[in-house]
């Protein structure tokens, strides 16, 4: 089924531009992924789309529109006319962080140009060390960083990413001065962590688990409010003595032009899809937590998320 949607996505991308009308426009729903195929956002979009089409009785086409860290897709999608149904699956990088650090250069306003439809996943971060760092617990890591200020570095998969700002949150909560070292992806980061080139790292929990299970690195804590079902032996930050909790997410948004009745219909349909146990199992298999939040619940989540993260981003003074 996923292969069928992938082929539809390729065909649609080649045949029509993002905003072009189609002959079957009234029956077509486009789901835009702002990243290349294969990532967590793409996987979530395709799993949901597979069930959403039959539930709506409509053709659902998934399109990948990567570029500028996801911003290109949102720049294009904001101009969608009311009769052209389209959704974008977005994450905090495009909805919260980019508008803060790029300011008026993003090309879209997440408040004015888009409306929340449904949150579908949540993911956690992990704080990990290499075997070269002689610590077994998070409290020991913080003591080690205080004792070795010249080595107090947190590696992250990219500057300006959520792991970047969660590393800053961690240092701030622990009253530790630490430098954040940005890498070009999780692969190079974990290679250097395992090799001892960087003493500690922050990344999404799922990217670290394989190497953790293989004994090549140690995840000292996860960022959720409760232990992750994917790493039940890893304590939360709060359990490890650090009063800190934070998560990331994937959620569907519609252009502001979509009529309220249509937006509500899609919100309810996606929420119902997310209550389906087969959908939830498939998402858990990708090591993310499935979430079933409608438009109102997603809006409330966004307000709480912004209240937590925006001050951290602004205090960091980060510039792209």
C-alpha positions, 0 to 999 in steps of 0.5 A, a space after each residue: 500500500 505504501 508503494 502505491 502511495 509512493 508511486 502516486 506521489 512521484 506521478 503527481 510531482 512530475 505531472 503538476 506543480 504544487 498549486 496547480 488544479 487537477 481535473 479531479 480536484 474535488 476528490 483529491 487531497 494532497 498531503 505535502 511532506 516538506 522533506 525528502 522521502 524516508 524521514 520520520 515526517 514522511 513515514 508518518 504522512 504515508 502511514 496516515 494517508 494509507 488509512 485516510 483515503 478510504 475513510 474519506 472516500 477520496 484520493 490522497 496523494 503524498 508529495 515530497 517538496 524538500 528545500 530550505 529545511 522544510 520552508 519551501 513547501 510551506 511558502 508554496 502551500 500558503 497560497 493554496 486556493 480554498 477549492 484545492 484541498 491540501 495538508 502539510 505535515 510539519 514539525 517544530 522546526 518549520 512552525 516554531 523555530 524557523 519563524 523565530 530565527 529567520 524572522 521575516 525571511 521565512 516567506 510564511 506566517 504560521 499563525 496567519 497562513 496555516 491552521 492546525 488540523 491534527 497532531 499525529 506523533 510525538 518523539 523524545 530526545 536522549 542525552 548520551 555519552 560515549 564509553 570514553 566518558 566515565 559516567 553511568 548516570 546523568 548526575 555524574 555527567 553534569 558533575 563531569 562537565 562542571 569538572 572539565 569545563 574545556 570539554 563541556 560540549 554537547 554534540 547535536 545533529 544540526 545547529 538550530 535543530 530541536 536537539 540543539 535547543 534541548 541541549 541548551 535547556 539541559 545546560 541551563 537547567 543543570 547550571 552548567 556552561 556548555 558549548 553546542 557543537 552542530 553536525 551535518 546529521 545524526 550519522 556523523 554525530 554518533 560516529 564522533 560520539 562513539 569515537 570519543 571526539 565529543 563527550 556527550 550528545 543530544 538527539 532524538 531518542 530513536 536515532 540513538 537506540 540501535 547504538 545504545 542497544 549494541 553497547 556503543 554508547 549510553 543513553 543516560 536519560 530521555 526527555 519525556 514525562 514518562 519512560 519511553 516504551 522503546 527504552 524502558 530501562 532509560 530514566 527520564 530527566 526528572 527521574 535522573 534528577 534534572 527537572 526538565 521535560 520536552 518532546 517534539 512532534 509531527 502535526 498536520 496543518 491546512 492553509 488558512 484558505 481551507 473552509 472551517 467545515 472542511 478543516 474540521 472534517 479532516 481533523 476528525 478523520 485524522 483523529 479517527 485514523 490515529 485511534 486505529 490500532 493498526 495505524 498506531 502499531 505501524 507508527 510505533 514500529 518506526 519508534 515514535 509515539 502515536 498521538 490522536 489530537 484534533 484541531 482544538 487539542 493541537 492548538 492547545 499543544 502548540 501554545 504550550 510548546 511555544 511557551 516552553 521553547 520560544 524563550 530558549 531559542 530567543 535567549 540563545 541568540 542563535 542566527 542561521 
